[in-house]
Amino acid sequence: MRIATWNVNSLKARMPRVVDWVTRFNPSVLCIQETKMASDAFPHSDFEELGYESVHNGEGRWNGVAILSKVGLDDVSHGFNDGKPDDPDARIIWATCNGVRIASAYIPNGREVGHDHYHYKLEWLSRLRSHLELNNDPSENLAVLGDFNVAPEDRDVWDIKSFNGATHVSKPERDAFYEILDWGLVDSLRYQCPGEAGVYTFWDYRQGSFYKKMGMRIDFILPTVPMNEAMEIIVVDRNARKGEKPSDHAPVVADFSFS
């Protein structure tokens, strides 16, 4: 089973690239973030022609998350089931695909440390942890995929000195990320490449960041421990960041030994 995650930074703008990538990589499940589409504008029929069922949680100009699946799409839900008011943003969608509980998540950016959006980000991450505690079990096959807007280690950014006082690397954000892992999830890429630095998933459009290797690792596939034990390989497709009109994120792709 091949699962992947990709922040496409506007599906409308990136649709030809997404179709080409899906055709070549043929994932069983693809989680998409930052579609920037209303739900009624999502191109379900286009993906159906490629063999995918699809679900989408969107709001228009901002945010938006989707799951595409060739292996079933059941028990779909949006947001958090934690007893609190609904999140006003379209940032997470859940579905069961071939017996695996999948979440496509787009964590808030935070803007700057101390900003209201930063506190919203920390609360959002806490709610994700609470949702998992209340609704799931670490022994099941489950994976949270998406753009977390957190670089958990200094080696996950191109130059930690350039991020002094910035979001994405602050201790509260990193602590919140590890709280989610502590529930029973695995940073699968770091698990496979424990000693490797310079593996990034995002490069800003400005200043030639991609070609200068000024990146960040902020996109993740986070499976439970039992699911991670079935992982065969995980890669970042840097080639998808090249060429005409790329997203500023690259897809992360993992293969698991169960069909």
N, C-alpha and C positions, 0 to 999 in steps of 0.2 A: 504494500500500500504506500503510495507516494503522496505526501501532503506538503503543501507549500503556503507561504504567506508573502504578500506583496502590498506595500503602500504605493498605490499607483498615482497619487496626487492628481486627481481628476480622471475618472474613468472615461468621460466623453473625449477628453484630449488624448488619452492614452489607449483607446479601444483597439486600434489596429495593432499596436504593439502587444497588447494583452492577448488578442486572438492569435497572433503569430507565436507568442511564447507558449501559450497553452497547447497549440498544435504540435509544437516541437517537443515539449517536455511531458505532455500528457499526464498531469497529476491526477490522482484519484480525487483529491480534495484541494481546492485553492481558496484560501482566505484572502480577501481584498479589504484594504482600508483606504480611507479618504477618497471615497467615490465622488463626493461633492454632487450628489444627485438626490432628487426627491424619489421616494419609493415608486411612484407611478411612472417615472422616467427610466427605470432600470431596464437594460436590454435582455430580459429573460429569454426571449425567443432567439436572439443571436447565440446565446450560450447553449440553448437547447439544440440548435443545429450542430453544435460541437459535441453533443452527447451529455451535457450537464444539466441537472436540475440546479436551481439557484434560489436563494432567499436573500433579502436585502433589508437593512434598517437604515433609512436615509431621511434627510431633512432639507436638501436643496443645495445651497451654496457651500455649506461647510460639512465636515465630518463624513459620516456614511460608511457602513461596513457591510460586507457580503460574504456568503459562503457558496461556492460552486462544488457540486459533487457528482461523480459518476457512479457512486456506490451506495446511494440512498440518502435521504434527507428527511429525518423524522424528528419529532419532539422539538420543534422550533420555538425559541423564545427570545425576547429582546430584553436588554437591561439586566437588572439585578432582582433576584427574589430574596430580599433580605429584610422585608418588613418596613422599609423606608420609602419615602416618596420617589416616584420615577425620576431617573436622570433626564433632564431636559434635552440633552444632546444624544445624537445617534452614534454611540461609541462601542456597542458590543452586541453581538448576535450569537446565539447558541443553536446547535443542531447535532443530532446523532447520525453519524455516517458509518455504515458497516459496523455498527456496534461500538464505535468510538465517539465519545462526547467531545465535540469540537467547539471552541469559541474563537471568533474573529474579533479582535479588540484593537481599539485606537485610543490609547491613553492620552489625556490632555497634555498639552505642551508645557504649561506652567508659566510661560512668558518670562518672568524674572522672579528671583527668590524674594519672598515676602508679598508678592502680588496676590490679589484675590484668586486669580486663576491657578497660582501655585498651590494655595491651600485647597482649592477644588481638586487639583491633581492628587494631592496626598490623600484626601478623603476618598477619591475615586479608587485609588489603589487599595485602600483599606476596605472599601465595599467589595471589591473583587475577592479579597481574601475571605471576607465574611460570607459572600455568596458560596464560595467553594466549601466552607465549613458547614453551611446549613443545607446544602443541596447535593453534595458529592462526597465521594470517598476516595482516598489516595490509592486504594487497591484496584480501582477500575481503570479501564483504558480511557484516558482523557488527556486532551492537550489544549492549552491556551496559546494561540498564535496571534502575532500582530506587532504593531509599532508601539513600544512602551515608552518612548521618549525618555528613557533612562539608560545611561551607560554605566553598568554596575561596577566596573573596575577602571582604574586609571589607564590601563592598556587598551581600553575600549574606545578611547579618543586619540586623535592624532598627536595632541600635545596638551597634557593636562594643565600646564601653566597658562595656556590660552583660555582656559575655562575657569580661572580663578573667580569665585563668587557667582558663577553662572548656574543656571538650571541644568538638568540632566545628569549632573555629577555631584549634587549636594548630598550630604549625609542623610537627611530625612528621606529623600527620594530613593537612594540606594537601600536604606533600611527597609522602606516599604516594599521594594522589589524583592529583597531577601525574605521578608515576611511571607510573601506569596510562595516563594520557593520552599520555605520551611513547612508549608502546609503539606507538601508532598510532590512538588514539581521539580524538574531537572532542567537546567540550562544546557540543552542538548549539544549545542555547538561547542561550548566550553568543556563539556564532558568528553567530547571526542578529541578536542585540541586543547588540552589543559595548559600547555606552555606557550601557546602561540599568540603573539601580538600582531597588530596591524591588520586584523580581520574586521572589516567594516561593512555596514549595510546601508549607510546614508552618507552622501556627500553634497554639501550645499552647492547650488547652482553658481554662486558667486566666486570670484577670484580663482577660477580654474581649479576648484577644490579637488575634483575627481582625479585630474591628471597630476596634481601635486600630492596625492594620497592623504589629503586632509579630511579624513572621514571619522565616522562614529559607528559603533555597533549598538543599535537601539531597536532592532527588529529581531524577534525571537520565536522559536518553536519550543514550548515548554511542556513536555509530556510528563505524566506521572512516572514513578519509578518502574512499575511493571511494563509500561509501554516503552519507556526508554531502553529497557533491556532487549526489546525487539528491534531497535534501531540499527540499521546496517551502515548508513552513511548520511551525512548532512553537509551541504555546500551552500555557499553564497554565489549566485550567478552574477558576477560583476559585469559580464558582457551586456546584460540588460540595462546597465547604466550608461552604455555607450550609444552612439548613433544619433539619429534625428529625434528630437522631442522625447527624450527619456524622462521617466520619473527620477526624482532625486534619491529614491530608494532602490535597492536591488532585491530581487526575490531571494528568500531562503527556502531551501528544498530538502526534505528528508525522506528516506526510504525505510520502511519497516517490514519485517519479515512476514507478518500476517497479511493475507490477501484481502 
